[in-house]
Amino acid sequence: MFHMLNVFSEFECVTIIDRTKAGLNRAKAQEQQYGWPPAYPAKEKVIGDLLTSGKGVIKVPREAGVGVGIVHRIRKNITDLSPNPTH
């Protein structure tokens, strides 16, 4: 009995994965944008300036009006940030 439930569960999981991949491939073929939209260059500059001034990853999103993930992504791309010696 449990074996049959496992088989149906696996089948459903594979079906979901296949449909997701098909949708992504269709979006790529139609040149549609998918995923999160990129941050605006002006906003990226503001975030970069706040980070290089020494503000933390928690305060910067509040001041810039963006999410923490965008700040982390931009911070990873900034090469001139010196590591924080207290961490």
Steps between C-alpha positions, in 0.01 A plus 500: 500500500771749600705397200218602266469839673874550455474418129221754447689759702814456291296518180341828613840645590649410162194644324538832684870518414432425133228765478725758666785429258262514204367838615851642543605373157189654344572834670859492373383417146255793506771724651282581799656616822462258788622511855545811710537828315846659519562801721524834326855629441431816702376288791808275468724806528318618812531155655869481406566841652322406821696175526837664436421766759495224761129443552389146568295260293200552728492882490571541128177335375292711737658823375501400132152348501606161364520144626794346679565258213569782255745654745681168540517458122643849449739459793639184345573691179681786672871419508632800692320417827750417769401212729365595839773421759247444779346192334 
